[in-house]
Amino acid sequence: MTKADIVNEIAKSTGIEKVQVMSVVEEFTKVVKASIIAGEPVYLRGFGSFIIKHRAEKAARNITRKQTMTIPAHDIPAFKPAKIFVNAVKEK
């Protein structure tokens, strides 16, 4: 499902114009991105959490050059689904 599909579904089920729904979806993604960049997780009860995961520094190998390199510690955005959501997917 794409962003356009999501907008179409919301517009169809609510009766709101697609342009307005698209602006709300765009603003939602902007707010989530800004919060994660600022280091604040976003919790959506019953859906899940957008969180920041810390990856420790590690050694890796480039097998084509036969070199060992160090990947520095870094943070990545992640999504952790709520238990209700996970159970609904399991039960289908």
VEXTOR-170449 format. One record per residue: residue number from 0; residue in one letter; y, x, z of N, C-alpha, C in turn. Coordinates in steps of 0.2 Angstrom, whole numbers. Atoms other than C-alpha are relative to their C-alpha. Last residue first. Layout:
# VEXTOR-170449
<atom num="NUM" residu="A" n_py="Y" n_px="X" n_pz="Z" ca_py="Y" ca_px="X" ca_pz="Z" c_py="Y" c_px="X" c_pz="Z"/>
...
# end
This chain:
# VEXTOR-170449
<atom num="91" residu="K" n_py="-2" n_px="3" n_pz="6" ca_py="-63" ca_px="-28" ca_pz="53" c_py="-2" c_px="-7" c_pz="0"/>
<atom num="90" residu="E" n_py="3" n_px="6" n_pz="0" ca_py="-70" ca_px="-23" ca_pz="70" c_py="0" c_px="-3" c_pz="-7"/>
<atom num="89" residu="K" n_py="7" n_px="-1" n_pz="-1" ca_py="-66" ca_px="-4" ca_pz="69" c_py="-4" c_px="-7" c_pz="-1"/>
<atom num="88" residu="V" n_py="3" n_px="-3" n_pz="6" ca_py="-49" ca_px="-8" ca_pz="62" c_py="-7" c_px="1" c_pz="0"/>
<atom num="87" residu="A" n_py="0" n_px="5" n_pz="6" ca_py="-45" ca_px="-21" ca_pz="75" c_py="-3" c_px="3" c_pz="-6"/>
<atom num="86" residu="N" n_py="6" n_px="5" n_pz="-1" ca_py="-51" ca_px="-9" ca_pz="89" c_py="0" c_px="-5" c_pz="-6"/>
<atom num="85" residu="V" n_py="6" n_px="-3" n_pz="2" ca_py="-39" ca_px="5" ca_pz="82" c_py="-6" c_px="-5" c_pz="1"/>
<atom num="84" residu="F" n_py="0" n_px="-1" n_pz="7" ca_py="-24" ca_px="-7" ca_pz="82" c_py="-7" c_px="4" c_pz="-2"/>
<atom num="83" residu="I" n_py="1" n_px="7" n_pz="3" ca_py="-28" ca_px="-13" ca_pz="100" c_py="0" c_px="1" c_pz="-8"/>
<atom num="82" residu="K" n_py="7" n_px="2" n_pz="0" ca_py="-30" ca_px="5" ca_pz="105" c_py="-1" c_px="-7" c_pz="-3"/>
<atom num="81" residu="A" n_py="2" n_px="3" n_pz="-7" ca_py="-13" ca_px="10" ca_pz="99" c_py="-7" c_px="-2" c_pz="0"/>
<atom num="80" residu="P" n_py="0" n_px="7" n_pz="0" ca_py="-12" ca_px="22" ca_pz="84" c_py="-2" c_px="-3" c_pz="7"/>
<atom num="79" residu="K" n_py="6" n_px="1" n_pz="-4" ca_py="-6" ca_px="40" ca_pz="86" c_py="0" c_px="-8" c_pz="1"/>
<atom num="78" residu="F" n_py="1" n_px="7" n_pz="-1" ca_py="5" ca_px="46" ca_pz="72" c_py="-6" c_px="-1" c_pz="4"/>
<atom num="77" residu="A" n_py="7" n_px="3" n_pz="1" ca_py="10" ca_px="64" ca_pz="70" c_py="1" c_px="-8" c_pz="2"/>
<atom num="76" residu="P" n_py="0" n_px="7" n_pz="-2" ca_py="26" ca_px="74" ca_pz="67" c_py="-7" c_px="-2" c_pz="-1"/>
<atom num="75" residu="I" n_py="1" n_px="5" n_pz="6" ca_py="23" ca_px="93" ca_pz="67" c_py="0" c_px="-7" c_pz="3"/>
<atom num="74" residu="D" n_py="1" n_px="7" n_pz="-1" ca_py="29" ca_px="107" ca_pz="79" c_py="-1" c_px="-4" c_pz="-6"/>
<atom num="73" residu="H" n_py="-5" n_px="5" n_pz="3" ca_py="27" ca_px="125" ca_pz="76" c_py="-2" c_px="-7" c_pz="3"/>
<atom num="72" residu="A" n_py="0" n_px="7" n_pz="-3" ca_py="19" ca_px="141" ca_pz="83" c_py="5" c_px="-5" c_pz="-3"/>
<atom num="71" residu="P" n_py="-4" n_px="1" n_pz="-6" ca_py="19" ca_px="155" ca_pz="70" c_py="-1" c_px="-7" c_pz="3"/>
<atom num="70" residu="I" n_py="-3" n_px="6" n_pz="1" ca_py="4" ca_px="158" ca_pz="58" c_py="4" c_px="-2" c_pz="6"/>
<atom num="69" residu="T" n_py="-1" n_px="4" n_pz="-6" ca_py="-1" ca_px="176" ca_pz="59" c_py="4" c_px="-6" c_pz="-2"/>
<atom num="68" residu="M" n_py="-7" n_px="2" n_pz="-1" ca_py="-9" ca_px="184" ca_pz="44" c_py="1" c_px="-4" c_pz="6"/>
<atom num="67" residu="T" n_py="-1" n_px="5" n_pz="-6" ca_py="-25" ca_px="193" ca_pz="41" c_py="7" c_px="-1" c_pz="1"/>
<atom num="66" residu="Q" n_py="-5" n_px="-1" n_pz="-5" ca_py="-27" ca_px="200" ca_pz="24" c_py="-1" c_px="-5" c_pz="6"/>
<atom num="65" residu="K" n_py="3" n_px="-3" n_pz="-6" ca_py="-42" ca_px="200" ca_pz="12" c_py="5" c_px="3" c_pz="5"/>
<atom num="64" residu="R" n_py="-3" n_px="-7" n_pz="-1" ca_py="-31" ca_px="197" ca_pz="-3" c_py="-3" c_px="4" c_pz="6"/>
<atom num="63" residu="T" n_py="-1" n_px="-3" n_pz="6" ca_py="-41" ca_px="182" ca_pz="-9" c_py="3" c_px="7" c_pz="0"/>
<atom num="62" residu="I" n_py="6" n_px="-3" n_pz="2" ca_py="-47" ca_px="178" ca_pz="8" c_py="0" c_px="3" c_pz="-7"/>
<atom num="61" residu="N" n_py="-1" n_px="2" n_pz="7" ca_py="-30" ca_px="175" ca_pz="16" c_py="-6" c_px="4" c_pz="-4"/>
<atom num="60" residu="R" n_py="1" n_px="-5" n_pz="5" ca_py="-35" ca_px="175" ca_pz="34" c_py="1" c_px="-3" c_pz="-7"/>
<atom num="59" residu="A" n_py="4" n_px="2" n_pz="6" ca_py="-28" ca_px="166" ca_pz="48" c_py="-1" c_px="5" c_pz="-5"/>
<atom num="58" residu="A" n_py="1" n_px="-5" n_pz="5" ca_py="-22" ca_px="170" ca_pz="66" c_py="-4" c_px="-3" c_pz="-6"/>
<atom num="57" residu="K" n_py="7" n_px="-2" n_pz="1" ca_py="-14" ca_px="157" ca_pz="77" c_py="-1" c_px="5" c_pz="-6"/>
<atom num="56" residu="E" n_py="0" n_px="-5" n_pz="4" ca_py="2" ca_px="152" ca_pz="86" c_py="-8" c_px="2" c_pz="-2"/>
<atom num="55" residu="A" n_py="0" n_px="-7" n_pz="-2" ca_py="0" ca_px="136" ca_pz="94" c_py="0" c_px="5" c_pz="-5"/>
<atom num="54" residu="R" n_py="6" n_px="-4" n_pz="2" ca_py="3" ca_px="119" ca_pz="86" c_py="1" c_px="7" c_pz="2"/>
<atom num="53" residu="H" n_py="-1" n_px="-7" n_pz="0" ca_py="14" ca_px="107" ca_pz="96" c_py="-6" c_px="3" c_pz="-3"/>
<atom num="52" residu="K" n_py="6" n_px="-4" n_pz="-2" ca_py="12" ca_px="88" ca_pz="91" c_py="2" c_px="8" c_pz="0"/>
<atom num="51" residu="I" n_py="-1" n_px="-7" n_pz="3" ca_py="28" ca_px="77" ca_pz="90" c_py="-6" c_px="4" c_pz="3"/>
<atom num="50" residu="I" n_py="-1" n_px="-5" n_pz="-5" ca_py="25" ca_px="58" ca_pz="92" c_py="1" c_px="7" c_pz="-3"/>
<atom num="49" residu="F" n_py="-2" n_px="-5" n_pz="4" ca_py="26" ca_px="42" ca_pz="82" c_py="2" c_px="6" c_pz="5"/>
<atom num="48" residu="S" n_py="-6" n_px="-5" n_pz="-2" ca_py="17" ca_px="30" ca_pz="93" c_py="1" c_px="5" c_pz="-5"/>
<atom num="47" residu="G" n_py="1" n_px="-7" n_pz="-1" ca_py="6" ca_px="15" ca_pz="89" c_py="6" c_px="4" c_pz="2"/>
<atom num="46" residu="F" n_py="0" n_px="-3" n_pz="6" ca_py="5" ca_px="-3" ca_pz="84" c_py="-2" c_px="7" c_pz="1"/>
<atom num="45" residu="G" n_py="5" n_px="3" n_pz="4" ca_py="2" ca_px="-14" ca_pz="99" c_py="-1" c_px="3" c_pz="-7"/>
<atom num="44" residu="R" n_py="6" n_px="3" n_pz="-3" ca_py="18" ca_px="-8" ca_pz="107" c_py="-4" c_px="-4" c_pz="-4"/>
<atom num="43" residu="L" n_py="0" n_px="7" n_pz="3" ca_py="29" ca_px="3" ca_pz="95" c_py="-6" c_px="-4" c_pz="4"/>
<atom num="42" residu="Y" n_py="6" n_px="4" n_pz="-2" ca_py="33" ca_px="19" ca_pz="104" c_py="1" c_px="-7" c_pz="-2"/>
<atom num="41" residu="V" n_py="-1" n_px="7" n_pz="1" ca_py="44" ca_px="32" ca_pz="96" c_py="-6" c_px="-4" c_pz="1"/>
<atom num="40" residu="P" n_py="5" n_px="4" n_pz="4" ca_py="44" ca_px="50" ca_pz="102" c_py="2" c_px="-7" c_pz="0"/>
<atom num="39" residu="E" n_py="2" n_px="6" n_pz="-4" ca_py="60" ca_px="59" ca_pz="106" c_py="-5" c_px="-4" c_pz="-4"/>
<atom num="38" residu="G" n_py="5" n_px="-1" n_pz="-5" ca_py="62" ca_px="77" ca_pz="100" c_py="-2" c_px="-6" c_pz="4"/>
<atom num="37" residu="A" n_py="-3" n_px="-2" n_pz="-6" ca_py="78" ca_px="75" ca_pz="90" c_py="-5" c_px="1" c_pz="6"/>
<atom num="36" residu="I" n_py="-4" n_px="-7" n_pz="1" ca_py="69" ca_px="77" ca_pz="74" c_py="3" c_px="1" c_pz="6"/>
<atom num="35" residu="I" n_py="5" n_px="-6" n_pz="0" ca_py="57" ca_px="63" ca_pz="80" c_py="3" c_px="7" c_pz="-1"/>
<atom num="34" residu="S" n_py="3" n_px="0" n_pz="-7" ca_py="71" ca_px="51" ca_pz="84" c_py="-5" c_px="6" c_pz="0"/>
<atom num="33" residu="A" n_py="-5" n_px="-3" n_pz="-4" ca_py="80" ca_px="55" ca_pz="67" c_py="-2" c_px="0" c_pz="8"/>
<atom num="32" residu="K" n_py="-1" n_px="-7" n_pz="2" ca_py="64" ca_px="51" ca_pz="57" c_py="5" c_px="4" c_pz="5"/>
<atom num="31" residu="V" n_py="6" n_px="-4" n_pz="-3" ca_py="61" ca_px="35" ca_pz="67" c_py="0" c_px="7" c_pz="-2"/>
<atom num="30" residu="V" n_py="-1" n_px="0" n_pz="-7" ca_py="79" ca_px="29" ca_pz="64" c_py="-6" c_px="4" c_pz="3"/>
<atom num="29" residu="K" n_py="-6" n_px="-4" n_pz="-2" ca_py="79" ca_px="33" ca_pz="46" c_py="0" c_px="1" c_pz="7"/>
<atom num="28" residu="T" n_py="2" n_px="-7" n_pz="1" ca_py="62" ca_px="25" ca_pz="43" c_py="5" c_px="5" c_pz="2"/>
<atom num="27" residu="F" n_py="5" n_px="-1" n_pz="-5" ca_py="69" ca_px="9" ca_pz="51" c_py="-3" c_px="7" c_pz="-1"/>
<atom num="26" residu="E" n_py="-3" n_px="-2" n_pz="-7" ca_py="84" ca_px="10" ca_pz="41" c_py="-5" c_px="1" c_pz="5"/>
<atom num="25" residu="E" n_py="-3" n_px="-6" n_pz="0" ca_py="74" ca_px="10" ca_pz="25" c_py="4" c_px="3" c_pz="6"/>
<atom num="24" residu="V" n_py="6" n_px="-5" n_pz="0" ca_py="63" ca_px="-4" ca_pz="30" c_py="3" c_px="7" c_pz="0"/>
<atom num="23" residu="V" n_py="3" n_px="-1" n_pz="-7" ca_py="79" ca_px="-14" ca_pz="35" c_py="-6" c_px="5" c_pz="0"/>
<atom num="22" residu="S" n_py="-4" n_px="-4" n_pz="-4" ca_py="87" ca_px="-10" ca_pz="18" c_py="-2" c_px="0" c_pz="7"/>
<atom num="21" residu="M" n_py="0" n_px="-7" n_pz="1" ca_py="72" ca_px="-15" ca_pz="9" c_py="5" c_px="4" c_pz="4"/>
<atom num="20" residu="V" n_py="6" n_px="-2" n_pz="-3" ca_py="71" ca_px="-32" ca_pz="18" c_py="-1" c_px="8" c_pz="-1"/>
<atom num="19" residu="Q" n_py="-1" n_px="-1" n_pz="-7" ca_py="89" ca_px="-35" ca_pz="13" c_py="-6" c_px="3" c_pz="4"/>
<atom num="18" residu="V" n_py="-5" n_px="-6" n_pz="-1" ca_py="86" ca_px="-31" ca_pz="-5" c_py="1" c_px="1" c_pz="7"/>
<atom num="17" residu="K" n_py="3" n_px="-7" n_pz="0" ca_py="69" ca_px="-41" ca_pz="-5" c_py="6" c_px="5" c_pz="1"/>
<atom num="16" residu="E" n_py="0" n_px="-4" n_pz="7" ca_py="78" ca_px="-57" ca_pz="0" c_py="-3" c_px="7" c_pz="1"/>
<atom num="15" residu="I" n_py="-6" n_px="-4" n_pz="1" ca_py="72" ca_px="-65" ca_pz="16" c_py="0" c_px="3" c_pz="-6"/>
<atom num="14" residu="G" n_py="-5" n_px="3" n_pz="4" ca_py="59" ca_px="-79" ca_pz="15" c_py="6" c_px="3" c_pz="-1"/>
<atom num="13" residu="T" n_py="-6" n_px="2" n_pz="-4" ca_py="49" ca_px="-72" ca_pz="29" c_py="5" c_px="-4" c_pz="-4"/>
<atom num="12" residu="S" n_py="2" n_px="3" n_pz="-6" ca_py="31" ca_px="-71" ca_pz="22" c_py="6" c_px="-3" c_pz="4"/>
<atom num="11" residu="K" n_py="4" n_px="6" n_pz="2" ca_py="36" ca_px="-67" ca_pz="4" c_py="-1" c_px="-4" c_pz="6"/>
<atom num="10" residu="A" n_py="-5" n_px="5" n_pz="3" ca_py="50" ca_px="-55" ca_pz="9" c_py="-4" c_px="-6" c_pz="-1"/>
<atom num="9" residu="I" n_py="-4" n_px="3" n_pz="-5" ca_py="38" ca_px="-46" ca_pz="21" c_py="5" c_px="-5" c_pz="-3"/>
<atom num="8" residu="E" n_py="4" n_px="5" n_pz="-5" ca_py="24" ca_px="-45" ca_pz="8" c_py="5" c_px="-3" c_pz="5"/>
<atom num="7" residu="N" n_py="2" n_px="7" n_pz="4" ca_py="36" ca_px="-39" ca_pz="-6" c_py="-3" c_px="-4" c_pz="5"/>
<atom num="6" residu="V" n_py="-6" n_px="4" n_pz="1" ca_py="44" ca_px="-25" ca_pz="6" c_py="-2" c_px="-7" c_pz="-3"/>
<atom num="5" residu="I" n_py="-2" n_px="2" n_pz="-7" ca_py="27" ca_px="-19" ca_pz="11" c_py="6" c_px="-4" c_pz="-1"/>
<atom num="4" residu="D" n_py="5" n_px="5" n_pz="-2" ca_py="22" ca_px="-18" ca_pz="-7" c_py="1" c_px="-3" c_pz="6"/>
<atom num="3" residu="A" n_py="-2" n_px="6" n_pz="4" ca_py="38" ca_px="-9" ca_pz="-12" c_py="-5" c_px="-5" c_pz="2"/>
<atom num="2" residu="K" n_py="-6" n_px="3" n_pz="-3" ca_py="34" ca_px="4" ca_pz="2" c_py="2" c_px="-7" c_pz="-3"/>
<atom num="1" residu="T" n_py="-6" n_px="-4" n_pz="1" ca_py="17" ca_px="7" ca_pz="-5" c_py="6" c_px="-4" c_pz="4"/>
<atom num="0" residu="M" n_py="-6" n_px="4" n_pz="0" ca_py="0" ca_px="0" ca_pz="0" c_py="6" c_px="4" c_pz="0"/>
# end
